[in-house]
Each structure stands twice: as C-alpha cells, then as structure tokens.
Amino acid sequence: MKEQYCEWCGSVLLENGRCPVEDCVQNVLLDALAEAEKEEKKDENTTA
Ligand SMILES: [Zn+2]
C-alpha cells in the first residue's frame, strides 16, 4: 500500500485522505469541498 503525504505539512495522510493535523490546510480544503457538495445537493432538492 502506497502512503500518501500531505502536500501542506508532509504528514502521512489518513486512510480517508485527511491530514492527521486537524487544523491543517488539507482538512480545511476537504471540509470546504464537502460543504460545497452539500450546498449543491441542497439546491437540487429545493429546485426539484
Ligand atoms: Zn497536513
């Protein structure tokens, strides 16, 4: 299994792609993406 390293702090990423450093930019970006996806789904629901 190939380990992936955080491009921001160099830590080995967790299995779910998150950085072990909780306040790392990596996690902030992942959270922002997840939020954006949630918003998109919400919009789909409200327009349906
Ligand atoms: Zn990191």
mmCIF file of the protein (N, C-alpha, C, O) and its ligand, coordinates in Angstrom:
data_MODEL
# 
_entry.id   MODEL 
# 
loop_
_entity.id 
_entity.type 
_entity.pdbx_number_of_molecules 
1 polymer     1 
2 non-polymer 1 
# 
_entity_poly.entity_id                      1 
_entity_poly.type                           'polypeptide(L)' 
_entity_poly.nstd_linkage                   no 
_entity_poly.nstd_monomer                   no 
_entity_poly.pdbx_seq_one_letter_code       MKEQYCEWCGSVLLENGRCPVEDCVQNVLLDALAEAEKEEKKDENTTA 
_entity_poly.pdbx_seq_one_letter_code_can   MKEQYCEWCGSVLLENGRCPVEDCVQNVLLDALAEAEKEEKKDENTTA 
_entity_poly.pdbx_strand_id                 A 
# 
loop_
_entity_poly_seq.entity_id 
_entity_poly_seq.num 
_entity_poly_seq.mon_id 
_entity_poly_seq.hetero 
1 1  MET n 
1 2  LYS n 
1 3  GLU n 
1 4  GLN n 
1 5  TYR n 
1 6  CYS n 
1 7  GLU n 
1 8  TRP n 
1 9  CYS n 
1 10 GLY n 
1 11 SER n 
1 12 VAL n 
1 13 LEU n 
1 14 LEU n 
1 15 GLU n 
1 16 ASN n 
1 17 GLY n 
1 18 ARG n 
1 19 CYS n 
1 20 PRO n 
1 21 VAL n 
1 22 GLU n 
1 23 ASP n 
1 24 CYS n 
1 25 VAL n 
1 26 GLN n 
1 27 ASN n 
1 28 VAL n 
1 29 LEU n 
1 30 LEU n 
1 31 ASP n 
1 32 ALA n 
1 33 LEU n 
1 34 ALA n 
1 35 GLU n 
1 36 ALA n 
1 37 GLU n 
1 38 LYS n 
1 39 GLU n 
1 40 GLU n 
1 41 LYS n 
1 42 LYS n 
1 43 ASP n 
1 44 GLU n 
1 45 ASN n 
1 46 THR n 
1 47 THR n 
1 48 ALA n 
# 
loop_
_struct_asym.id 
_struct_asym.entity_id 
A 1 
B 2 
# 
loop_
_chem_comp.id 
_chem_comp.type 
_chem_comp.mon_nstd_flag 
ALA 'L-peptide linking' y 
ARG 'L-peptide linking' y 
ASN 'L-peptide linking' y 
ASP 'L-peptide linking' y 
CYS 'L-peptide linking' y 
GLN 'L-peptide linking' y 
GLU 'L-peptide linking' y 
GLY 'peptide linking'   y 
LEU 'L-peptide linking' y 
LYS 'L-peptide linking' y 
MET 'L-peptide linking' y 
PRO 'L-peptide linking' y 
SER 'L-peptide linking' y 
THR 'L-peptide linking' y 
TRP 'L-peptide linking' y 
TYR 'L-peptide linking' y 
VAL 'L-peptide linking' y 
ZN  non-polymer         . 
# 
_pdbx_entity_nonpoly.entity_id   2 
_pdbx_entity_nonpoly.name        ? 
_pdbx_entity_nonpoly.comp_id     ZN 
# 
_pdbx_nonpoly_scheme.asym_id         B 
_pdbx_nonpoly_scheme.entity_id       2 
_pdbx_nonpoly_scheme.mon_id          ZN 
_pdbx_nonpoly_scheme.ndb_seq_num     1 
_pdbx_nonpoly_scheme.pdb_seq_num     101 
_pdbx_nonpoly_scheme.auth_seq_num    101 
_pdbx_nonpoly_scheme.pdb_mon_id      ZN 
_pdbx_nonpoly_scheme.auth_mon_id     ZN 
_pdbx_nonpoly_scheme.pdb_strand_id   A 
_pdbx_nonpoly_scheme.pdb_ins_code    . 
# 
loop_
_atom_site.group_PDB 
_atom_site.id 
_atom_site.type_symbol 
_atom_site.label_atom_id 
_atom_site.label_alt_id 
_atom_site.label_comp_id 
_atom_site.label_asym_id 
_atom_site.label_entity_id 
_atom_site.label_seq_id 
_atom_site.pdbx_PDB_ins_code 
_atom_site.Cartn_x 
_atom_site.Cartn_y 
_atom_site.Cartn_z 
_atom_site.occupancy 
_atom_site.B_iso_or_equiv 
_atom_site.pdbx_formal_charge 
_atom_site.auth_seq_id 
_atom_site.auth_comp_id 
_atom_site.auth_asym_id 
_atom_site.auth_atom_id 
_atom_site.pdbx_PDB_model_num 
ATOM   1   N  N  . MET A 1 1  ? 0.848   -1.198 0.000  1.00 0.00 ? 1   MET A N  1 
ATOM   2   C  CA . MET A 1 1  ? 0.000   0.000  0.000  1.00 0.00 ? 1   MET A CA 1 
ATOM   3   C  C  . MET A 1 1  ? 0.882   1.246  0.000  1.00 0.00 ? 1   MET A C  1 
ATOM   4   O  O  . MET A 1 1  ? 1.798   1.381  0.811  1.00 0.00 ? 1   MET A O  1 
ATOM   5   N  N  . LYS A 1 2  ? 0.587   2.140  -0.917 1.00 0.00 ? 2   LYS A N  1 
ATOM   6   C  CA . LYS A 1 2  ? 1.378   3.365  -1.041 1.00 0.00 ? 2   LYS A CA 1 
ATOM   7   C  C  . LYS A 1 2  ? 0.854   4.427  -0.089 1.00 0.00 ? 2   LYS A C  1 
ATOM   8   O  O  . LYS A 1 2  ? -0.340  4.727  -0.051 1.00 0.00 ? 2   LYS A O  1 
ATOM   9   N  N  . GLU A 1 3  ? 1.778   4.984  0.677  1.00 0.00 ? 3   GLU A N  1 
ATOM   10  C  CA . GLU A 1 3  ? 1.354   6.051  1.580  1.00 0.00 ? 3   GLU A CA 1 
ATOM   11  C  C  . GLU A 1 3  ? 1.316   7.376  0.848  1.00 0.00 ? 3   GLU A C  1 
ATOM   12  O  O  . GLU A 1 3  ? 2.153   7.667  -0.007 1.00 0.00 ? 3   GLU A O  1 
ATOM   13  N  N  . GLN A 1 4  ? 0.333   8.161  1.205  1.00 0.00 ? 4   GLN A N  1 
ATOM   14  C  CA . GLN A 1 4  ? 0.241   9.497  0.624  1.00 0.00 ? 4   GLN A CA 1 
ATOM   15  C  C  . GLN A 1 4  ? 0.631   10.522 1.663  1.00 0.00 ? 4   GLN A C  1 
ATOM   16  O  O  . GLN A 1 4  ? 0.312   10.391 2.845  1.00 0.00 ? 4   GLN A O  1 
ATOM   17  N  N  . TYR A 1 5  ? 1.327   11.547 1.202  1.00 0.00 ? 5   TYR A N  1 
ATOM   18  C  CA . TYR A 1 5  ? 1.782   12.570 2.124  1.00 0.00 ? 5   TYR A CA 1 
ATOM   19  C  C  . TYR A 1 5  ? 1.024   13.872 1.887  1.00 0.00 ? 5   TYR A C  1 
ATOM   20  O  O  . TYR A 1 5  ? 0.721   14.253 0.756  1.00 0.00 ? 5   TYR A O  1 
ATOM   21  N  N  . CYS A 1 6  ? 0.736   14.522 2.980  1.00 0.00 ? 6   CYS A N  1 
ATOM   22  C  CA . CYS A 1 6  ? 0.067   15.819 2.907  1.00 0.00 ? 6   CYS A CA 1 
ATOM   23  C  C  . CYS A 1 6  ? 0.976   16.800 2.170  1.00 0.00 ? 6   CYS A C  1 
ATOM   24  O  O  . CYS A 1 6  ? 2.153   16.945 2.498  1.00 0.00 ? 6   CYS A O  1 
ATOM   25  N  N  . GLU A 1 7  ? 0.398   17.478 1.155  1.00 0.00 ? 7   GLU A N  1 
ATOM   26  C  CA . GLU A 1 7  ? 1.217   18.413 0.392  1.00 0.00 ? 7   GLU A CA 1 
ATOM   27  C  C  . GLU A 1 7  ? 1.445   19.704 1.166  1.00 0.00 ? 7   GLU A C  1 
ATOM   28  O  O  . GLU A 1 7  ? 2.254   20.536 0.755  1.00 0.00 ? 7   GLU A O  1 
ATOM   29  N  N  . TRP A 1 8  ? 0.753   19.879 2.264  1.00 0.00 ? 8   TRP A N  1 
ATOM   30  C  CA . TRP A 1 8  ? 0.860   21.118 3.037  1.00 0.00 ? 8   TRP A CA 1 
ATOM   31  C  C  . TRP A 1 8  ? 1.851   20.991 4.184  1.00 0.00 ? 8   TRP A C  1 
ATOM   32  O  O  . TRP A 1 8  ? 2.636   21.908 4.428  1.00 0.00 ? 8   TRP A O  1 
ATOM   33  N  N  . CYS A 1 9  ? 1.824   19.846 4.902  1.00 0.00 ? 9   CYS A N  1 
ATOM   34  C  CA . CYS A 1 9  ? 2.694   19.728 6.064  1.00 0.00 ? 9   CYS A CA 1 
ATOM   35  C  C  . CYS A 1 9  ? 3.576   18.487 6.002  1.00 0.00 ? 9   CYS A C  1 
ATOM   36  O  O  . CYS A 1 9  ? 4.456   18.316 6.846  1.00 0.00 ? 9   CYS A O  1 
ATOM   37  N  N  . GLY A 1 10 ? 3.357   17.612 5.012  1.00 0.00 ? 10  GLY A N  1 
ATOM   38  C  CA . GLY A 1 10 ? 4.229   16.461 4.835  1.00 0.00 ? 10  GLY A CA 1 
ATOM   39  C  C  . GLY A 1 10 ? 3.891   15.272 5.707  1.00 0.00 ? 10  GLY A C  1 
ATOM   40  O  O  . GLY A 1 10 ? 4.602   14.269 5.672  1.00 0.00 ? 10  GLY A O  1 
ATOM   41  N  N  . SER A 1 11 ? 2.819   15.353 6.496  1.00 0.00 ? 11  SER A N  1 
ATOM   42  C  CA . SER A 1 11 ? 2.430   14.210 7.317  1.00 0.00 ? 11  SER A CA 1 
ATOM   43  C  C  . SER A 1 11 ? 1.845   13.107 6.440  1.00 0.00 ? 11  SER A C  1 
ATOM   44  O  O  . SER A 1 11 ? 1.338   13.380 5.352  1.00 0.00 ? 11  SER A O  1 
ATOM   45  N  N  . VAL A 1 12 ? 1.916   11.870 6.908  1.00 0.00 ? 12  VAL A N  1 
ATOM   46  C  CA . VAL A 1 12 ? 1.274   10.766 6.195  1.00 0.00 ? 12  VAL A CA 1 
ATOM   47  C  C  . VAL A 1 12 ? -0.234  10.914 6.353  1.00 0.00 ? 12  VAL A C  1 
ATOM   48  O  O  . VAL A 1 12 ? -0.748  11.016 7.466  1.00 0.00 ? 12  VAL A O  1 
ATOM   49  N  N  . LEU A 1 13 ? -0.935  10.923 5.217  1.00 0.00 ? 13  LEU A N  1 
ATOM   50  C  CA . LEU A 1 13 ? -2.376  11.123 5.268  1.00 0.00 ? 13  LEU A CA 1 
ATOM   51  C  C  . LEU A 1 13 ? -3.081  9.906  5.850  1.00 0.00 ? 13  LEU A C  1 
ATOM   52  O  O  . LEU A 1 13 ? -2.582  8.785  5.751  1.00 0.00 ? 13  LEU A O  1 
ATOM   53  N  N  . LEU A 1 14 ? -4.227  10.125 6.449  1.00 0.00 ? 14  LEU A N  1 
ATOM   54  C  CA . LEU A 1 14 ? -5.050  9.040  6.973  1.00 0.00 ? 14  LEU A CA 1 
ATOM   55  C  C  . LEU A 1 14 ? -5.704  8.297  5.817  1.00 0.00 ? 14  LEU A C  1 
ATOM   56  O  O  . LEU A 1 14 ? -5.671  8.753  4.674  1.00 0.00 ? 14  LEU A O  1 
ATOM   57  N  N  . GLU A 1 15 ? -6.304  7.138  6.128  1.00 0.00 ? 15  GLU A N  1 
ATOM   58  C  CA . GLU A 1 15 ? -6.934  6.322  5.092  1.00 0.00 ? 15  GLU A CA 1 
ATOM   59  C  C  . GLU A 1 15 ? -8.026  7.082  4.350  1.00 0.00 ? 15  GLU A C  1 
ATOM   60  O  O  . GLU A 1 15 ? -8.246  6.851  3.161  1.00 0.00 ? 15  GLU A O  1 
ATOM   61  N  N  . ASN A 1 16 ? -8.699  7.972  5.035  1.00 0.00 ? 16  ASN A N  1 
ATOM   62  C  CA . ASN A 1 16 ? -9.783  8.719  4.409  1.00 0.00 ? 16  ASN A CA 1 
ATOM   63  C  C  . ASN A 1 16 ? -9.298  9.975  3.696  1.00 0.00 ? 16  ASN A C  1 
ATOM   64  O  O  . ASN A 1 16 ? -10.109 10.796 3.269  1.00 0.00 ? 16  ASN A O  1 
ATOM   65  N  N  . GLY A 1 17 ? -7.982  10.133 3.564  1.00 0.00 ? 17  GLY A N  1 
ATOM   66  C  CA . GLY A 1 17 ? -7.434  11.252 2.820  1.00 0.00 ? 17  GLY A CA 1 
ATOM   67  C  C  . GLY A 1 17 ? -7.256  12.512 3.634  1.00 0.00 ? 17  GLY A C  1 
ATOM   68  O  O  . GLY A 1 17 ? -6.777  13.526 3.126  1.00 0.00 ? 17  GLY A O  1 
ATOM   69  N  N  . ARG A 1 18 ? -7.646  12.452 4.918  1.00 0.00 ? 18  ARG A N  1 
ATOM   70  C  CA . ARG A 1 18 ? -7.487  13.615 5.776  1.00 0.00 ? 18  ARG A CA 1 
ATOM   71  C  C  . ARG A 1 18 ? -6.073  13.649 6.347  1.00 0.00 ? 18  ARG A C  1 
ATOM   72  O  O  . ARG A 1 18 ? -5.378  12.634 6.396  1.00 0.00 ? 18  ARG A O  1 
ATOM   73  N  N  . CYS A 1 19 ? -5.665  14.846 6.780  1.00 0.00 ? 19  CYS A N  1 
ATOM   74  C  CA . CYS A 1 19 ? -4.364  15.010 7.397  1.00 0.00 ? 19  CYS A CA 1 
ATOM   75  C  C  . CYS A 1 19 ? -4.508  14.761 8.900  1.00 0.00 ? 19  CYS A C  1 
ATOM   76  O  O  . CYS A 1 19 ? -5.498  15.183 9.497  1.00 0.00 ? 19  CYS A O  1 
ATOM   77  N  N  . PRO A 1 20 ? -3.534  14.078 9.522  1.00 0.00 ? 20  PRO A N  1 
ATOM   78  C  CA . PRO A 1 20 ? -3.605  13.843 10.967 1.00 0.00 ? 20  PRO A CA 1 
ATOM   79  C  C  . PRO A 1 20 ? -3.542  15.136 11.779 1.00 0.00 ? 20  PRO A C  1 
ATOM   80  O  O  . PRO A 1 20 ? -3.949  15.165 12.941 1.00 0.00 ? 20  PRO A O  1 
ATOM   81  N  N  . VAL A 1 21 ? -3.035  16.195 11.171 1.00 0.00 ? 21  VAL A N  1 
ATOM   82  C  CA . VAL A 1 21 ? -3.030  17.503 11.845 1.00 0.00 ? 21  VAL A CA 1 
ATOM   83  C  C  . VAL A 1 21 ? -4.391  18.150 11.602 1.00 0.00 ? 21  VAL A C  1 
ATOM   84  O  O  . VAL A 1 21 ? -4.690  18.593 10.493 1.00 0.00 ? 21  VAL A O  1 
ATOM   85  N  N  . GLU A 1 22 ? -5.208  18.200 12.647 1.00 0.00 ? 22  GLU A N  1 
ATOM   86  C  CA . GLU A 1 22 ? -6.621  18.525 12.468 1.00 0.00 ? 22  GLU A CA 1 
ATOM   87  C  C  . GLU A 1 22 ? -6.843  19.898 11.840 1.00 0.00 ? 22  GLU A C  1 
ATOM   88  O  O  . GLU A 1 22 ? -7.788  20.074 11.070 1.00 0.00 ? 22  GLU A O  1 
ATOM   89  N  N  . ASP A 1 23 ? -5.994  20.872 12.154 1.00 0.00 ? 23  ASP A N  1 
ATOM   90  C  CA . ASP A 1 23 ? -6.228  22.212 11.592 1.00 0.00 ? 23  ASP A CA 1 
ATOM   91  C  C  . ASP A 1 23 ? -5.347  22.494 10.375 1.00 0.00 ? 23  ASP A C  1 
ATOM   92  O  O  . ASP A 1 23 ? -5.105  23.651 10.032 1.00 0.00 ? 23  ASP A O  1 
ATOM   93  N  N  . CYS A 1 24 ? -4.872  21.432 9.728  1.00 0.00 ? 24  CYS A N  1 
ATOM   94  C  CA . CYS A 1 24 ? -4.046  21.595 8.530  1.00 0.00 ? 24  CYS A CA 1 
ATOM   95  C  C  . CYS A 1 24 ? -4.903  22.080 7.359  1.00 0.00 ? 24  CYS A C  1 
ATOM   96  O  O  . CYS A 1 24 ? -6.101  21.805 7.301  1.00 0.00 ? 24  CYS A O  1 
ATOM   97  N  N  . VAL A 1 25 ? -4.279  22.801 6.432  1.00 0.00 ? 25  VAL A N  1 
ATOM   98  C  CA . VAL A 1 25 ? -4.985  23.305 5.249  1.00 0.00 ? 25  VAL A CA 1 
ATOM   99  C  C  . VAL A 1 25 ? -5.690  22.170 4.512  1.00 0.00 ? 25  VAL A C  1 
ATOM   100 O  O  . VAL A 1 25 ? -6.784  22.355 3.979  1.00 0.00 ? 25  VAL A O  1 
ATOM   101 N  N  . GLN A 1 26 ? -5.058  20.988 4.482  1.00 0.00 ? 26  GLN A N  1 
ATOM   102 C  CA . GLN A 1 26 ? -5.635  19.827 3.813  1.00 0.00 ? 26  GLN A CA 1 
ATOM   103 C  C  . GLN A 1 26 ? -7.056  19.554 4.321  1.00 0.00 ? 26  GLN A C  1 
ATOM   104 O  O  . GLN A 1 26 ? -7.977  19.346 3.532  1.00 0.00 ? 26  GLN A O  1 
ATOM   105 N  N  . ASN A 1 27 ? -7.217  19.557 5.635  1.00 0.00 ? 27  ASN A N  1 
ATOM   106 C  CA . ASN A 1 27 ? -8.531  19.281 6.213  1.00 0.00 ? 27  ASN A CA 1 
ATOM   107 C  C  . ASN A 1 27 ? -9.494  20.432 5.964  1.00 0.00 ? 27  ASN A C  1 
ATOM   108 O  O  . ASN A 1 27 ? -10.684 20.214 5.738  1.00 0.00 ? 27  ASN A O  1 
ATOM   109 N  N  . VAL A 1 28 ? -8.984  21.649 6.004  1.00 0.00 ? 28  VAL A N  1 
ATOM   110 C  CA . VAL A 1 28 ? -9.836  22.813 5.734  1.00 0.00 ? 28  VAL A CA 1 
ATOM   111 C  C  . VAL A 1 28 ? -10.397 22.728 4.316  1.00 0.00 ? 28  VAL A C  1 
ATOM   112 O  O  . VAL A 1 28 ? -11.577 22.990 4.085  1.00 0.00 ? 28  VAL A O  1 
ATOM   113 N  N  . LEU A 1 29 ? -9.521  22.353 3.362  1.00 0.00 ? 29  LEU A N  1 
ATOM   114 C  CA . LEU A 1 29 ? -9.963  22.235 1.970  1.00 0.00 ? 29  LEU A CA 1 
ATOM   115 C  C  . LEU A 1 29 ? -10.983 21.112 1.819  1.00 0.00 ? 29  LEU A C  1 
ATOM   116 O  O  . LEU A 1 29 ? -11.995 21.279 1.138  1.00 0.00 ? 29  LEU A O  1 
ATOM   117 N  N  . LEU A 1 30 ? -10.722 19.963 2.453  1.00 0.00 ? 30  LEU A N  1 
ATOM   118 C  CA . LEU A 1 30 ? -11.645 18.832 2.362  1.00 0.00 ? 30  LEU A CA 1 
ATOM   119 C  C  . LEU A 1 30 ? -13.006 19.215 2.937  1.00 0.00 ? 30  LEU A C  1 
ATOM   120 O  O  . LEU A 1 30 ? -14.050 18.880 2.377  1.00 0.00 ? 30  LEU A O  1 
ATOM   121 N  N  . ASP A 1 31 ? -12.973 19.922 4.062  1.00 0.00 ? 31  ASP A N  1 
ATOM   122 C  CA . ASP A 1 31 ? -14.231 20.349 4.676  1.00 0.00 ? 31  ASP A CA 1 
ATOM   123 C  C  . ASP A 1 31 ? -14.970 21.325 3.769  1.00 0.00 ? 31  ASP A C  1 
ATOM   124 O  O  . ASP A 1 31 ? -16.192 21.256 3.634  1.00 0.00 ? 31  ASP A O  1 
ATOM   125 N  N  . ALA A 1 32 ? -14.218 22.241 3.145  1.00 0.00 ? 32  ALA A N  1 
ATOM   126 C  CA . ALA A 1 32 ? -14.836 23.218 2.252  1.00 0.00 ? 32  ALA A CA 1 
ATOM   127 C  C  . ALA A 1 32 ? -15.472 22.517 1.060  1.00 0.00 ? 32  ALA A C  1 
ATOM   128 O  O  . ALA A 1 32 ? -16.565 22.887 0.632  1.00 0.00 ? 32  ALA A O  1 
ATOM   129 N  N  . LEU A 1 33 ? -14.791 21.502 0.519  1.00 0.00 ? 33  LEU A N  1 
ATOM   130 C  CA . LEU A 1 33 ? -15.329 20.746 -0.605 1.00 0.00 ? 33  LEU A CA 1 
ATOM   131 C  C  . LEU A 1 33 ? -16.605 20.017 -0.196 1.00 0.00 ? 33  LEU A C  1 
ATOM   132 O  O  . LEU A 1 33 ? -17.597 20.030 -0.924 1.00 0.00 ? 33  LEU A O  1 
ATOM   133 N  N  . ALA A 1 34 ? -16.571 19.385 0.967  1.00 0.00 ? 34  ALA A N  1 
ATOM   134 C  CA . ALA A 1 34 ? -17.736 18.649 1.456  1.00 0.00 ? 34  ALA A CA 1 
ATOM   135 C  C  . ALA A 1 34 ? -18.905 19.599 1.649  1.00 0.00 ? 34  ALA A C  1 
ATOM   136 O  O  . ALA A 1 34 ? -20.043 19.271 1.312  1.00 0.00 ? 34  ALA A O  1 
ATOM   137 N  N  . GLU A 1 35 ? -18.620 20.780 2.193  1.00 0.00 ? 35  GLU A N  1 
ATOM   138 C  CA . GLU A 1 35 ? -19.672 21.779 2.390  1.00 0.00 ? 35  GLU A CA 1 
ATOM   139 C  C  . GLU A 1 35 ? -20.269 22.198 1.046  1.00 0.00 ? 35  GLU A C  1 
ATOM   140 O  O  . GLU A 1 35 ? -21.486 22.315 0.905  1.00 0.00 ? 35  GLU A O  1 
ATOM   141 N  N  . ALA A 1 36 ? -19.390 22.423 0.057  1.00 0.00 ? 36  ALA A N  1 
ATOM   142 C  CA . ALA A 1 36 ? -19.845 22.852 -1.262 1.00 0.00 ? 36  ALA A CA 1 
ATOM   143 C  C  . ALA A 1 36 ? -20.739 21.788 -1.882 1.00 0.00 ? 36  ALA A C  1 
ATOM   144 O  O  . ALA A 1 36 ? -21.756 22.108 -2.498 1.00 0.00 ? 36  ALA A O  1 
ATOM   145 N  N  . GLU A 1 37 ? -20.359 20.517 -1.717 1.00 0.00 ? 37  GLU A N  1 
ATOM   146 C  CA . GLU A 1 37 ? -21.173 19.435 -2.265 1.00 0.00 ? 37  GLU A CA 1 
ATOM   147 C  C  . GLU A 1 37 ? -22.530 19.387 -1.584 1.00 0.00 ? 37  GLU A C  1 
ATOM   148 O  O  . GLU A 1 37 ? -23.559 19.175 -2.226 1.00 0.00 ? 37  GLU A O  1 
ATOM   149 N  N  . LYS A 1 38 ? -22.512 19.590 -0.266 1.00 0.00 ? 38  LYS A N  1 
ATOM   150 C  CA . LYS A 1 38 ? -23.771 19.598 0.479  1.00 0.00 ? 38  LYS A CA 1 
ATOM   151 C  C  . LYS A 1 38 ? -24.683 20.702 -0.038 1.00 0.00 ? 38  LYS A C  1 
ATOM   152 O  O  . LYS A 1 38 ? -25.881 20.501 -0.238 1.00 0.00 ? 38  LYS A O  1 
ATOM   153 N  N  . GLU A 1 39 ? -24.079 21.888 -0.253 1.00 0.00 ? 39  GLU A N  1 
ATOM   154 C  CA . GLU A 1 39 ? -24.849 23.025 -0.745 1.00 0.00 ? 39  GLU A CA 1 
ATOM   155 C  C  . GLU A 1 39 ? -25.460 22.710 -2.108 1.00 0.00 ? 39  GLU A C  1 
ATOM   156 O  O  . GLU A 1 39 ? -26.612 23.053 -2.374 1.00 0.00 ? 39  GLU A O  1 
ATOM   157 N  N  . GLU A 1 40 ? -24.675 22.050 -2.974 1.00 0.00 ? 40  GLU A N  1 
ATOM   158 C  CA . GLU A 1 40 ? -25.180 21.714 -4.297 1.00 0.00 ? 40  GLU A CA 1 
ATOM   159 C  C  . GLU A 1 40 ? -26.382 20.785 -4.190 1.00 0.00 ? 40  GLU A C  1 
ATOM   160 O  O  . GLU A 1 40 ? -27.387 20.960 -4.879 1.00 0.00 ? 40  GLU A O  1 
ATOM   161 N  N  . LYS A 1 41 ? -26.258 19.795 -3.310 1.00 0.00 ? 41  LYS A N  1 
ATOM   162 C  CA . LYS A 1 41 ? -27.358 18.839 -3.154 1.00 0.00 ? 41  LYS A CA 1 
ATOM   163 C  C  . LYS A 1 41 ? -28.598 19.538 -2.611 1.00 0.00 ? 41  LYS A C  1 
ATOM   164 O  O  . LYS A 1 41 ? -29.728 19.240 -2.999 1.00 0.00 ? 41  LYS A O  1 
ATOM   165 N  N  . LYS A 1 42 ? -28.347 20.486 -1.692 1.00 0.00 ? 42  LYS A N  1 
ATOM   166 C  CA . LYS A 1 42 ? -29.463 21.222 -1.114 1.00 0.00 ? 42  LYS A CA 1 
ATOM   167 C  C  . LYS A 1 42 ? -30.197 21.999 -2.211 1.00 0.00 ? 42  LYS A C  1 
ATOM   168 O  O  . LYS A 1 42 ? -31.427 22.032 -2.251 1.00 0.00 ? 42  LYS A O  1 
ATOM   169 N  N  . ASP A 1 43 ? -29.409 22.627 -3.106 1.00 0.00 ? 43  ASP A N  1 
ATOM   170 C  CA . ASP A 1 43 ? -30.008 23.385 -4.186 1.00 0.00 ? 43  ASP A CA 1 
ATOM   171 C  C  . ASP A 1 43 ? -30.835 22.477 -5.091 1.00 0.00 ? 43  ASP A C  1 
ATOM   172 O  O  . ASP A 1 43 ? -31.934 22.838 -5.511 1.00 0.00 ? 43  ASP A O  1 
ATOM   173 N  N  . GLU A 1 44 ? -30.293 21.289 -5.388 1.00 0.00 ? 44  GLU A N  1 
ATOM   174 C  CA . GLU A 1 44 ? -31.023 20.356 -6.236 1.00 0.00 ? 44  GLU A CA 1 
ATOM   175 C  C  . GLU A 1 44 ? -32.363 20.002 -5.614 1.00 0.00 ? 44  GLU A C  1 
ATOM   176 O  O  . GLU A 1 44 ? -33.381 19.907 -6.299 1.00 0.00 ? 44  GLU A O  1 
ATOM   177 N  N  . ASN A 1 45 ? -32.341 19.811 -4.316 1.00 0.00 ? 45  ASN A N  1 
ATOM   178 C  CA . ASN A 1 45 ? -33.564 19.430 -3.620 1.00 0.00 ? 45  ASN A CA 1 
ATOM   179 C  C  . ASN A 1 45 ? -34.604 20.542 -3.647 1.00 0.00 ? 45  ASN A C  1 
ATOM   180 O  O  . ASN A 1 45 ? -35.792 20.295 -3.854 1.00 0.00 ? 45  ASN A O  1 
ATOM   181 N  N  . THR A 1 46 ? -34.131 21.788 -3.430 1.00 0.00 ? 46  THR A N  1 
ATOM   182 C  CA . THR A 1 46 ? -35.082 22.882 -3.334 1.00 0.00 ? 46  THR A CA 1 
ATOM   183 C  C  . THR A 1 46 ? -35.670 23.229 -4.694 1.00 0.00 ? 46  THR A C  1 
ATOM   184 O  O  . THR A 1 46 ? -36.804 23.701 -4.780 1.00 0.00 ? 46  THR A O  1 
ATOM   185 N  N  . THR A 1 47 ? -34.896 22.995 -5.772 1.00 0.00 ? 47  THR A N  1 
ATOM   186 C  CA . THR A 1 47 ? -35.402 23.333 -7.103 1.00 0.00 ? 47  THR A CA 1 
ATOM   187 C  C  . THR A 1 47 ? -36.272 22.209 -7.664 1.00 0.00 ? 47  THR A C  1 
ATOM   188 O  O  . THR A 1 47 ? -37.025 22.422 -8.614 1.00 0.00 ? 47  THR A O  1 
ATOM   189 N  N  . ALA A 1 48 ? -36.171 21.016 -7.081 1.00 0.00 ? 48  ALA A N  1 
ATOM   190 C  CA . ALA A 1 48 ? -36.929 19.885 -7.600 1.00 0.00 ? 48  ALA A CA 1 
ATOM   191 C  C  . ALA A 1 48 ? -38.407 19.999 -7.234 1.00 0.00 ? 48  ALA A C  1 
ATOM   192 O  O  . ALA A 1 48 ? -39.200 19.129 -7.591 1.00 0.00 ? 48  ALA A O  1 
HETATM 193 ZN ZN . ZN  B 2 .  ? -1.270  18.367 6.629  1.00 0.00 2 101 ZN  A ZN 1 
# 
